[in-house]
Amino acid sequence: MVPNVTRGGASFKGAAAYYLHDKEAEANVRVAWTETVNLITTDPDKAMRVMAATAMA
């Protein structure tokens, strides 16, 4: 297997959008399930906001 090396991202929002939402699918989700650890929410979109706020603090 040869990995595809790309430039690094700059935001939690972009990373979350990439990991959670598939651009080409008709459904709004990319993965079957998600799990959060040590966060106050289990909603992946809210978890992204919590992580971004923590990083900015």
PDBQT receptor file of N, H, CA, C and O in Angstrom, charges set to zero:
ATOM      1  N   MET A   1       0.841  -1.174   0.000  1.00  0.00    +0.000 N 
ATOM      2  CA  MET A   1       0.000   0.000   0.000  1.00  0.00    +0.000 C 
ATOM      3  C   MET A   1       0.886   1.236   0.000  1.00  0.00    +0.000 C 
ATOM      4  O   MET A   1       1.834   1.322   0.780  1.00  0.00    +0.000 OA
ATOM      5  N   VAL A   2       0.588   2.177  -0.854  1.00  0.00    +0.000 N 
ATOM      6  H   VAL A   2      -0.182   2.108  -1.488  1.00  0.00    +0.000 HD
ATOM      7  CA  VAL A   2       1.340   3.421  -0.945  1.00  0.00    +0.000 C 
ATOM      8  C   VAL A   2       0.450   4.550  -0.431  1.00  0.00    +0.000 C 
ATOM      9  O   VAL A   2      -0.595   4.823  -1.022  1.00  0.00    +0.000 OA
ATOM     10  N   PRO A   3       0.845   5.214   0.664  1.00  0.00    +0.000 N 
ATOM     11  CA  PRO A   3       0.013   6.289   1.196  1.00  0.00    +0.000 C 
ATOM     12  C   PRO A   3       0.038   7.506   0.293  1.00  0.00    +0.000 C 
ATOM     13  O   PRO A   3       1.024   7.764  -0.397  1.00  0.00    +0.000 OA
ATOM     14  N   ASN A   4      -1.042   8.239   0.305  1.00  0.00    +0.000 N 
ATOM     15  H   ASN A   4      -1.843   8.029   0.865  1.00  0.00    +0.000 HD
ATOM     16  CA  ASN A   4      -1.147   9.481  -0.445  1.00  0.00    +0.000 C 
ATOM     17  C   ASN A   4      -0.792  10.631   0.493  1.00  0.00    +0.000 C 
ATOM     18  O   ASN A   4      -1.543  10.911   1.427  1.00  0.00    +0.000 OA
ATOM     19  N   VAL A   5       0.314  11.288   0.269  1.00  0.00    +0.000 N 
ATOM     20  H   VAL A   5       0.924  11.061  -0.490  1.00  0.00    +0.000 HD
ATOM     21  CA  VAL A   5       0.780  12.361   1.136  1.00  0.00    +0.000 C 
ATOM     22  C   VAL A   5       0.249  13.691   0.611  1.00  0.00    +0.000 C 
ATOM     23  O   VAL A   5       0.437  14.036  -0.556  1.00  0.00    +0.000 OA
ATOM     24  N   THR A   6      -0.411  14.423   1.488  1.00  0.00    +0.000 N 
ATOM     25  H   THR A   6      -0.563  14.144   2.436  1.00  0.00    +0.000 HD
ATOM     26  CA  THR A   6      -0.974  15.716   1.122  1.00  0.00    +0.000 C 
ATOM     27  C   THR A   6      -0.530  16.775   2.110  1.00  0.00    +0.000 C 
ATOM     28  O   THR A   6       0.120  16.481   3.114  1.00  0.00    +0.000 OA
ATOM     29  N   ARG A   7      -0.890  18.008   1.808  1.00  0.00    +0.000 N 
ATOM     30  H   ARG A   7      -1.417  18.246   0.993  1.00  0.00    +0.000 HD
ATOM     31  CA  ARG A   7      -0.590  19.090   2.739  1.00  0.00    +0.000 C 
ATOM     32  C   ARG A   7      -1.420  18.929   3.997  1.00  0.00    +0.000 C 
ATOM     33  O   ARG A   7      -2.500  18.341   3.955  1.00  0.00    +0.000 OA
ATOM     34  N   GLY A   8      -0.935  19.439   5.105  1.00  0.00    +0.000 N 
ATOM     35  H   GLY A   8      -0.057  19.917   5.140  1.00  0.00    +0.000 HD
ATOM     36  CA  GLY A   8      -1.677  19.402   6.350  1.00  0.00    +0.000 C 
ATOM     37  C   GLY A   8      -2.782  20.438   6.352  1.00  0.00    +0.000 C 
ATOM     38  O   GLY A   8      -2.675  21.475   5.698  1.00  0.00    +0.000 OA
ATOM     39  N   GLY A   9      -3.836  20.156   7.085  1.00  0.00    +0.000 N 
ATOM     40  H   GLY A   9      -3.923  19.314   7.617  1.00  0.00    +0.000 HD
ATOM     41  CA  GLY A   9      -4.941  21.095   7.199  1.00  0.00    +0.000 C 
ATOM     42  C   GLY A   9      -4.651  22.157   8.239  1.00  0.00    +0.000 C 
ATOM     43  O   GLY A   9      -3.602  22.155   8.884  1.00  0.00    +0.000 OA
ATOM     44  N   ALA A  10      -5.599  23.061   8.387  1.00  0.00    +0.000 N 
ATOM     45  H   ALA A  10      -6.451  23.062   7.864  1.00  0.00    +0.000 HD
ATOM     46  CA  ALA A  10      -5.388  24.163   9.316  1.00  0.00    +0.000 C 
ATOM     47  C   ALA A  10      -6.520  24.345  10.312  1.00  0.00    +0.000 C 
ATOM     48  O   ALA A  10      -6.464  25.258  11.136  1.00  0.00    +0.000 OA
ATOM     49  N   SER A  11      -7.562  23.489  10.259  1.00  0.00    +0.000 N 
ATOM     50  H   SER A  11      -7.607  22.747   9.590  1.00  0.00    +0.000 HD
ATOM     51  CA  SER A  11      -8.672  23.729  11.170  1.00  0.00    +0.000 C 
ATOM     52  C   SER A  11      -9.371  22.436  11.567  1.00  0.00    +0.000 C 
ATOM     53  O   SER A  11      -9.353  21.446  10.836  1.00  0.00    +0.000 OA
ATOM     54  N   PHE A  12      -9.986  22.471  12.743  1.00  0.00    +0.000 N 
ATOM     55  H   PHE A  12     -10.001  23.275  13.337  1.00  0.00    +0.000 HD
ATOM     56  CA  PHE A  12     -10.812  21.355  13.176  1.00  0.00    +0.000 C 
ATOM     57  C   PHE A  12     -12.040  21.231  12.293  1.00  0.00    +0.000 C 
ATOM     58  O   PHE A  12     -12.499  20.123  12.018  1.00  0.00    +0.000 OA
ATOM     59  N   LYS A  13     -12.575  22.360  11.847  1.00  0.00    +0.000 N 
ATOM     60  H   LYS A  13     -12.202  23.260  12.070  1.00  0.00    +0.000 HD
ATOM     61  CA  LYS A  13     -13.775  22.344  11.015  1.00  0.00    +0.000 C 
ATOM     62  C   LYS A  13     -13.520  21.583   9.707  1.00  0.00    +0.000 C 
ATOM     63  O   LYS A  13     -14.342  20.764   9.297  1.00  0.00    +0.000 OA
ATOM     64  N   GLY A  14     -12.399  21.848   9.063  1.00  0.00    +0.000 N 
ATOM     65  H   GLY A  14     -11.731  22.514   9.396  1.00  0.00    +0.000 HD
ATOM     66  CA  GLY A  14     -12.070  21.157   7.827  1.00  0.00    +0.000 C 
ATOM     67  C   GLY A  14     -11.837  19.679   8.047  1.00  0.00    +0.000 C 
ATOM     68  O   GLY A  14     -12.274  18.852   7.246  1.00  0.00    +0.000 OA
ATOM     69  N   ALA A  15     -11.147  19.336   9.131  1.00  0.00    +0.000 N 
ATOM     70  H   ALA A  15     -10.792  20.008   9.782  1.00  0.00    +0.000 HD
ATOM     71  CA  ALA A  15     -10.901  17.926   9.430  1.00  0.00    +0.000 C 
ATOM     72  C   ALA A  15     -12.202  17.195   9.726  1.00  0.00    +0.000 C 
ATOM     73  O   ALA A  15     -12.427  16.091   9.229  1.00  0.00    +0.000 OA
ATOM     74  N   ALA A  16     -13.055  17.808  10.531  1.00  0.00    +0.000 N 
ATOM     75  H   ALA A  16     -12.873  18.705  10.934  1.00  0.00    +0.000 HD
ATOM     76  CA  ALA A  16     -14.334  17.177  10.868  1.00  0.00    +0.000 C 
ATOM     77  C   ALA A  16     -15.198  17.009   9.621  1.00  0.00    +0.000 C 
ATOM     78  O   ALA A  16     -15.835  15.970   9.447  1.00  0.00    +0.000 OA
ATOM     79  N   ALA A  17     -15.225  18.005   8.766  1.00  0.00    +0.000 N 
ATOM     80  H   ALA A  17     -14.708  18.849   8.907  1.00  0.00    +0.000 HD
ATOM     81  CA  ALA A  17     -16.011  17.900   7.535  1.00  0.00    +0.000 C 
ATOM     82  C   ALA A  17     -15.503  16.753   6.677  1.00  0.00    +0.000 C 
ATOM     83  O   ALA A  17     -16.297  16.021   6.085  1.00  0.00    +0.000 OA
ATOM     84  N   TYR A  18     -14.198  16.591   6.604  1.00  0.00    +0.000 N 
ATOM     85  H   TYR A  18     -13.553  17.186   7.085  1.00  0.00    +0.000 HD
ATOM     86  CA  TYR A  18     -13.610  15.511   5.801  1.00  0.00    +0.000 C 
ATOM     87  C   TYR A  18     -13.949  14.140   6.389  1.00  0.00    +0.000 C 
ATOM     88  O   TYR A  18     -14.350  13.231   5.662  1.00  0.00    +0.000 OA
ATOM     89  N   TYR A  19     -13.788  13.995   7.707  1.00  0.00    +0.000 N 
ATOM     90  H   TYR A  19     -13.462  14.734   8.297  1.00  0.00    +0.000 HD
ATOM     91  CA  TYR A  19     -13.987  12.699   8.345  1.00  0.00    +0.000 C 
ATOM     92  C   TYR A  19     -15.447  12.303   8.478  1.00  0.00    +0.000 C 
ATOM     93  O   TYR A  19     -15.764  11.114   8.438  1.00  0.00    +0.000 OA
ATOM     94  N   LEU A  20     -16.350  13.274   8.636  1.00  0.00    +0.000 N 
ATOM     95  H   LEU A  20     -16.093  14.240   8.668  1.00  0.00    +0.000 HD
ATOM     96  CA  LEU A  20     -17.734  12.954   8.946  1.00  0.00    +0.000 C 
ATOM     97  C   LEU A  20     -18.689  13.019   7.765  1.00  0.00    +0.000 C 
ATOM     98  O   LEU A  20     -19.718  12.344   7.783  1.00  0.00    +0.000 OA
ATOM     99  N   HIS A  21     -18.388  13.802   6.748  1.00  0.00    +0.000 N 
ATOM    100  H   HIS A  21     -17.552  14.350   6.734  1.00  0.00    +0.000 HD
ATOM    101  CA  HIS A  21     -19.343  14.007   5.663  1.00  0.00    +0.000 C 
ATOM    102  C   HIS A  21     -18.700  13.685   4.316  1.00  0.00    +0.000 C 
ATOM    103  O   HIS A  21     -17.658  14.238   3.965  1.00  0.00    +0.000 OA
ATOM    104  N   ASP A  22     -19.326  12.796   3.578  1.00  0.00    +0.000 N 
ATOM    105  H   ASP A  22     -20.172  12.347   3.863  1.00  0.00    +0.000 HD
ATOM    106  CA  ASP A  22     -18.820  12.390   2.268  1.00  0.00    +0.000 C 
ATOM    107  C   ASP A  22     -19.409  13.309   1.198  1.00  0.00    +0.000 C 
ATOM    108  O   ASP A  22     -20.630  13.435   1.101  1.00  0.00    +0.000 OA
ATOM    109  N   LYS A  23     -18.570  13.943   0.405  1.00  0.00    +0.000 N 
ATOM    110  H   LYS A  23     -17.578  13.841   0.483  1.00  0.00    +0.000 HD
ATOM    111  CA  LYS A  23     -19.025  14.887  -0.618  1.00  0.00    +0.000 C 
ATOM    112  C   LYS A  23     -19.865  14.220  -1.701  1.00  0.00    +0.000 C 
ATOM    113  O   LYS A  23     -20.832  14.808  -2.185  1.00  0.00    +0.000 OA
ATOM    114  N   GLU A  24     -19.506  13.004  -2.081  1.00  0.00    +0.000 N 
ATOM    115  H   GLU A  24     -18.721  12.526  -1.687  1.00  0.00    +0.000 HD
ATOM    116  CA  GLU A  24     -20.126  12.363  -3.241  1.00  0.00    +0.000 C 
ATOM    117  C   GLU A  24     -21.303  11.446  -2.905  1.00  0.00    +0.000 C 
ATOM    118  O   GLU A  24     -21.973  10.951  -3.811  1.00  0.00    +0.000 OA
ATOM    119  N   ALA A  25     -21.559  11.216  -1.635  1.00  0.00    +0.000 N 
ATOM    120  H   ALA A  25     -21.014  11.618  -0.899  1.00  0.00    +0.000 HD
ATOM    121  CA  ALA A  25     -22.647  10.318  -1.268  1.00  0.00    +0.000 C 
ATOM    122  C   ALA A  25     -23.959  11.081  -1.152  1.00  0.00    +0.000 C 
ATOM    123  O   ALA A  25     -23.974  12.286  -0.901  1.00  0.00    +0.000 OA
ATOM    124  N   GLU A  26     -25.051  10.362  -1.339  1.00  0.00    +0.000 N 
ATOM    125  H   GLU A  26     -25.039   9.383  -1.543  1.00  0.00    +0.000 HD
ATOM    126  CA  GLU A  26     -26.353  10.999  -1.183  1.00  0.00    +0.000 C 
ATOM    127  C   GLU A  26     -26.685  11.215   0.286  1.00  0.00    +0.000 C 
ATOM    128  O   GLU A  26     -27.411  12.150   0.626  1.00  0.00    +0.000 OA
ATOM    129  N   ALA A  27     -26.166  10.368   1.151  1.00  0.00    +0.000 N 
ATOM    130  H   ALA A  27     -25.576   9.609   0.874  1.00  0.00    +0.000 HD
ATOM    131  CA  ALA A  27     -26.392  10.527   2.584  1.00  0.00    +0.000 C 
ATOM    132  C   ALA A  27     -25.470  11.619   3.123  1.00  0.00    +0.000 C 
ATOM    133  O   ALA A  27     -24.497  11.998   2.470  1.00  0.00    +0.000 OA
ATOM    134  N   ASN A  28     -25.776  12.111   4.295  1.00  0.00    +0.000 N 
ATOM    135  H   ASN A  28     -26.566  11.803   4.825  1.00  0.00    +0.000 HD
ATOM    136  CA  ASN A  28     -25.015  13.203   4.882  1.00  0.00    +0.000 C 
ATOM    137  C   ASN A  28     -23.877  12.694   5.778  1.00  0.00    +0.000 C 
ATOM    138  O   ASN A  28     -23.200  13.500   6.416  1.00  0.00    +0.000 OA
ATOM    139  N   VAL A  29     -23.658  11.396   5.836  1.00  0.00    +0.000 N 
ATOM    140  H   VAL A  29     -24.208  10.742   5.317  1.00  0.00    +0.000 HD
ATOM    141  CA  VAL A  29     -22.635  10.851   6.722  1.00  0.00    +0.000 C 
ATOM    142  C   VAL A  29     -21.608  10.046   5.930  1.00  0.00    +0.000 C 
ATOM    143  O   VAL A  29     -21.918   9.473   4.886  1.00  0.00    +0.000 OA
ATOM    144  N   ARG A  30     -20.403  10.016   6.439  1.00  0.00    +0.000 N 
ATOM    145  H   ARG A  30     -20.151  10.481   7.287  1.00  0.00    +0.000 HD
ATOM    146  CA  ARG A  30     -19.323   9.273   5.795  1.00  0.00    +0.000 C 
ATOM    147  C   ARG A  30     -19.056   7.951   6.507  1.00  0.00    +0.000 C 
ATOM    148  O   ARG A  30     -18.653   6.975   5.875  1.00  0.00    +0.000 OA
ATOM    149  N   VAL A  31     -19.275   7.916   7.797  1.00  0.00    +0.000 N 
ATOM    150  H   VAL A  31     -19.603   8.709   8.311  1.00  0.00    +0.000 HD
ATOM    151  CA  VAL A  31     -18.974   6.731   8.597  1.00  0.00    +0.000 C 
ATOM    152  C   VAL A  31     -20.253   6.187   9.221  1.00  0.00    +0.000 C 
ATOM    153  O   VAL A  31     -21.241   6.906   9.364  1.00  0.00    +0.000 OA
ATOM    154  N   ALA A  32     -20.224   4.911   9.589  1.00  0.00    +0.000 N 
ATOM    155  H   ALA A  32     -19.421   4.326   9.472  1.00  0.00    +0.000 HD
ATOM    156  CA  ALA A  32     -21.400   4.269  10.165  1.00  0.00    +0.000 C 
ATOM    157  C   ALA A  32     -21.631   4.683  11.614  1.00  0.00    +0.000 C 
ATOM    158  O   ALA A  32     -22.780   4.777  12.046  1.00  0.00    +0.000 OA
ATOM    159  N   TRP A  33     -20.566   4.934  12.372  1.00  0.00    +0.000 N 
ATOM    160  H   TRP A  33     -19.632   4.858  12.021  1.00  0.00    +0.000 HD
ATOM    161  CA  TRP A  33     -20.703   5.336  13.766  1.00  0.00    +0.000 C 
ATOM    162  C   TRP A  33     -19.506   6.170  14.185  1.00  0.00    +0.000 C 
ATOM    163  O   TRP A  33     -18.454   6.125  13.547  1.00  0.00    +0.000 OA
ATOM    164  N   THR A  34     -19.664   6.921  15.243  1.00  0.00    +0.000 N 
ATOM    165  H   THR A  34     -20.518   6.959  15.762  1.00  0.00    +0.000 HD
ATOM    166  CA  THR A  34     -18.569   7.702  15.823  1.00  0.00    +0.000 C 
ATOM    167  C   THR A  34     -18.571   7.506  17.329  1.00  0.00    +0.000 C 
ATOM    168  O   THR A  34     -19.571   7.080  17.906  1.00  0.00    +0.000 OA
ATOM    169  N   GLU A  35     -17.452   7.816  17.961  1.00  0.00    +0.000 N 
ATOM    170  H   GLU A  35     -16.639   8.162  17.492  1.00  0.00    +0.000 HD
ATOM    171  CA  GLU A  35     -17.343   7.713  19.410  1.00  0.00    +0.000 C 
ATOM    172  C   GLU A  35     -16.483   8.861  19.906  1.00  0.00    +0.000 C 
ATOM    173  O   GLU A  35     -15.436   9.159  19.333  1.00  0.00    +0.000 OA
ATOM    174  N   THR A  36     -16.928   9.495  20.965  1.00  0.00    +0.000 N 
ATOM    175  H   THR A  36     -17.779   9.253  21.431  1.00  0.00    +0.000 HD
ATOM    176  CA  THR A  36     -16.119  10.548  21.589  1.00  0.00    +0.000 C 
ATOM    177  C   THR A  36     -15.690  10.078  22.964  1.00  0.00    +0.000 C 
ATOM    178  O   THR A  36     -16.417   9.346  23.636  1.00  0.00    +0.000 OA
ATOM    179  N   VAL A  37     -14.511  10.501  23.378  1.00  0.00    +0.000 N 
ATOM    180  H   VAL A  37     -13.920  11.095  22.832  1.00  0.00    +0.000 HD
ATOM    181  CA  VAL A  37     -13.966  10.127  24.675  1.00  0.00    +0.000 C 
ATOM    182  C   VAL A  37     -13.549  11.403  25.394  1.00  0.00    +0.000 C 
ATOM    183  O   VAL A  37     -12.904  12.274  24.811  1.00  0.00    +0.000 OA
ATOM    184  N   ASN A  38     -13.921  11.502  26.658  1.00  0.00    +0.000 N 
ATOM    185  H   ASN A  38     -14.445  10.794  27.132  1.00  0.00    +0.000 HD
ATOM    186  CA  ASN A  38     -13.560  12.644  27.503  1.00  0.00    +0.000 C 
ATOM    187  C   ASN A  38     -14.100  13.972  26.976  1.00  0.00    +0.000 C 
ATOM    188  O   ASN A  38     -13.442  15.003  27.117  1.00  0.00    +0.000 OA
ATOM    189  N   LEU A  39     -15.263  13.961  26.384  1.00  0.00    +0.000 N 
ATOM    190  H   LEU A  39     -15.797  13.124  26.269  1.00  0.00    +0.000 HD
ATOM    191  CA  LEU A  39     -15.927  15.178  25.947  1.00  0.00    +0.000 C 
ATOM    192  C   LEU A  39     -17.308  15.240  26.575  1.00  0.00    +0.000 C 
ATOM    193  O   LEU A  39     -17.824  14.230  27.054  1.00  0.00    +0.000 OA
ATOM    194  N   ILE A  40     -17.913  16.431  26.574  1.00  0.00    +0.000 N 
ATOM    195  H   ILE A  40     -17.494  17.252  26.186  1.00  0.00    +0.000 HD
ATOM    196  CA  ILE A  40     -19.210  16.602  27.207  1.00  0.00    +0.000 C 
ATOM    197  C   ILE A  40     -20.370  16.221  26.298  1.00  0.00    +0.000 C 
ATOM    198  O   ILE A  40     -21.525  16.292  26.717  1.00  0.00    +0.000 OA
ATOM    199  N   THR A  41     -20.088  15.821  25.069  1.00  0.00    +0.000 N 
ATOM    200  H   THR A  41     -19.150  15.763  24.729  1.00  0.00    +0.000 HD
ATOM    201  CA  THR A  41     -21.127  15.477  24.112  1.00  0.00    +0.000 C 
ATOM    202  C   THR A  41     -20.736  14.240  23.312  1.00  0.00    +0.000 C 
ATOM    203  O   THR A  41     -19.557  13.909  23.188  1.00  0.00    +0.000 OA
ATOM    204  N   THR A  42     -21.738  13.570  22.777  1.00  0.00    +0.000 N 
ATOM    205  H   THR A  42     -22.696  13.839  22.877  1.00  0.00    +0.000 HD
ATOM    206  CA  THR A  42     -21.471  12.443  21.881  1.00  0.00    +0.000 C 
ATOM    207  C   THR A  42     -21.790  12.802  20.434  1.00  0.00    +0.000 C 
ATOM    208  O   THR A  42     -21.539  12.006  19.529  1.00  0.00    +0.000 OA
ATOM    209  N   ASP A  43     -22.342  13.994  20.209  1.00  0.00    +0.000 N 
ATOM    210  H   ASP A  43     -22.546  14.641  20.944  1.00  0.00    +0.000 HD
ATOM    211  CA  ASP A  43     -22.635  14.466  18.851  1.00  0.00    +0.000 C 
ATOM    212  C   ASP A  43     -21.325  14.885  18.182  1.00  0.00    +0.000 C 
ATOM    213  O   ASP A  43     -20.639  15.767  18.698  1.00  0.00    +0.000 OA
ATOM    214  N   PRO A  44     -20.960  14.283  17.057  1.00  0.00    +0.000 N 
ATOM    215  CA  PRO A  44     -19.666  14.585  16.436  1.00  0.00    +0.000 C 
ATOM    216  C   PRO A  44     -19.510  16.044  15.998  1.00  0.00    +0.000 C 
ATOM    217  O   PRO A  44     -18.407  16.586  16.075  1.00  0.00    +0.000 OA
ATOM    218  N   ASP A  45     -20.573  16.685  15.547  1.00  0.00    +0.000 N 
ATOM    219  H   ASP A  45     -21.469  16.245  15.484  1.00  0.00    +0.000 HD
ATOM    220  CA  ASP A  45     -20.464  18.084  15.144  1.00  0.00    +0.000 C 
ATOM    221  C   ASP A  45     -20.234  18.990  16.349  1.00  0.00    +0.000 C 
ATOM    222  O   ASP A  45     -19.447  19.934  16.274  1.00  0.00    +0.000 OA
ATOM    223  N   LYS A  46     -20.912  18.712  17.453  1.00  0.00    +0.000 N 
ATOM    224  H   LYS A  46     -21.552  17.946  17.514  1.00  0.00    +0.000 HD
ATOM    225  CA  LYS A  46     -20.696  19.487  18.674  1.00  0.00    +0.000 C 
ATOM    226  C   LYS A  46     -19.312  19.193  19.264  1.00  0.00    +0.000 C 
ATOM    227  O   LYS A  46     -18.659  20.086  19.804  1.00  0.00    +0.000 OA
ATOM    228  N   ALA A  47     -18.874  17.945  19.158  1.00  0.00    +0.000 N 
ATOM    229  H   ALA A  47     -19.404  17.219  18.719  1.00  0.00    +0.000 HD
ATOM    230  CA  ALA A  47     -17.552  17.578  19.664  1.00  0.00    +0.000 C 
ATOM    231  C   ALA A  47     -16.466  18.350  18.927  1.00  0.00    +0.000 C 
ATOM    232  O   ALA A  47     -15.482  18.771  19.534  1.00  0.00    +0.000 OA
ATOM    233  N   MET A  48     -16.640  18.537  17.621  1.00  0.00    +0.000 N 
ATOM    234  H   MET A  48     -17.440  18.195  17.128  1.00  0.00    +0.000 HD
ATOM    235  CA  MET A  48     -15.681  19.313  16.846  1.00  0.00    +0.000 C 
ATOM    236  C   MET A  48     -15.604  20.745  17.367  1.00  0.00    +0.000 C 
ATOM    237  O   MET A  48     -14.516  21.312  17.475  1.00  0.00    +0.000 OA
ATOM    238  N   ARG A  49     -16.752  21.328  17.687  1.00  0.00    +0.000 N 
ATOM    239  H   ARG A  49     -17.636  20.868  17.600  1.00  0.00    +0.000 HD
ATOM    240  CA  ARG A  49     -16.764  22.699  18.206  1.00  0.00    +0.000 C 
ATOM    241  C   ARG A  49     -16.088  22.788  19.571  1.00  0.00    +0.000 C 
ATOM    242  O   ARG A  49     -15.380  23.753  19.858  1.00  0.00    +0.000 OA
ATOM    243  N   VAL A  50     -16.310  21.774  20.413  1.00  0.00    +0.000 N 
ATOM    244  H   VAL A  50     -16.885  20.990  20.179  1.00  0.00    +0.000 HD
ATOM    245  CA  VAL A  50     -15.680  21.754  21.740  1.00  0.00    +0.000 C 
ATOM    246  C   VAL A  50     -14.158  21.653  21.594  1.00  0.00    +0.000 C 
ATOM    247  O   VAL A  50     -13.423  22.356  22.288  1.00  0.00    +0.000 OA
ATOM    248  N   MET A  51     -13.688  20.794  20.706  1.00  0.00    +0.000 N 
ATOM    249  H   MET A  51     -14.285  20.223  20.142  1.00  0.00    +0.000 HD
ATOM    250  CA  MET A  51     -12.242  20.644  20.498  1.00  0.00    +0.000 C 
ATOM    251  C   MET A  51     -11.628  21.918  19.917  1.00  0.00    +0.000 C 
ATOM    252  O   MET A  51     -10.523  22.299  20.305  1.00  0.00    +0.000 OA
ATOM    253  N   ALA A  52     -12.318  22.572  19.009  1.00  0.00    +0.000 N 
ATOM    254  H   ALA A  52     -13.215  22.263  18.694  1.00  0.00    +0.000 HD
ATOM    255  CA  ALA A  52     -11.812  23.815  18.425  1.00  0.00    +0.000 C 
ATOM    256  C   ALA A  52     -11.737  24.905  19.488  1.00  0.00    +0.000 C 
ATOM    257  O   ALA A  52     -10.758  25.649  19.543  1.00  0.00    +0.000 OA
ATOM    258  N   ALA A  53     -12.761  25.005  20.332  1.00  0.00    +0.000 N 
ATOM    259  H   ALA A  53     -13.557  24.401  20.288  1.00  0.00    +0.000 HD
ATOM    260  CA  ALA A  53     -12.761  26.010  21.405  1.00  0.00    +0.000 C 
ATOM    261  C   ALA A  53     -11.635  25.736  22.395  1.00  0.00    +0.000 C 
ATOM    262  O   ALA A  53     -10.987  26.666  22.874  1.00  0.00    +0.000 OA
ATOM    263  N   THR A  54     -11.404  24.469  22.701  1.00  0.00    +0.000 N 
ATOM    264  H   THR A  54     -11.930  23.713  22.312  1.00  0.00    +0.000 HD
ATOM    265  CA  THR A  54     -10.311  24.111  23.623  1.00  0.00    +0.000 C 
ATOM    266  C   THR A  54      -8.962  24.474  23.011  1.00  0.00    +0.000 C 
ATOM    267  O   THR A  54      -8.082  24.970  23.715  1.00  0.00    +0.000 OA
ATOM    268  N   ALA A  55      -8.787  24.236  21.728  1.00  0.00    +0.000 N 
ATOM    269  H   ALA A  55      -9.502  23.832  21.157  1.00  0.00    +0.000 HD
ATOM    270  CA  ALA A  55      -7.523  24.562  21.082  1.00  0.00    +0.000 C 
ATOM    271  C   ALA A  55      -7.273  26.064  21.037  1.00  0.00    +0.000 C 
ATOM    272  O   ALA A  55      -6.129  26.509  21.126  1.00  0.00    +0.000 OA
ATOM    273  N   MET A  56      -8.343  26.845  20.900  1.00  0.00    +0.000 N 
ATOM    274  H   MET A  56      -9.272  26.484  20.828  1.00  0.00    +0.000 HD
ATOM    275  CA  MET A  56      -8.193  28.303  20.833  1.00  0.00    +0.000 C 
ATOM    276  C   MET A  56      -7.959  28.923  22.201  1.00  0.00    +0.000 C 
ATOM    277  O   MET A  56      -7.444  30.037  22.294  1.00  0.00    +0.000 OA
ATOM    278  N   ALA A  57      -8.333  28.213  23.270  1.00  0.00    +0.000 N 
ATOM    279  H   ALA A  57      -8.752  27.309  23.194  1.00  0.00    +0.000 HD
ATOM    280  CA  ALA A  57      -8.198  28.761  24.655  1.00  0.00    +0.000 C 
ATOM    281  C   ALA A  57      -6.772  28.707  25.135  1.00  0.00    +0.000 C 
ATOM    282  O   ALA A  57      -6.483  29.119  26.259  1.00  0.00    +0.000 OA
TER     283      ALA A  57
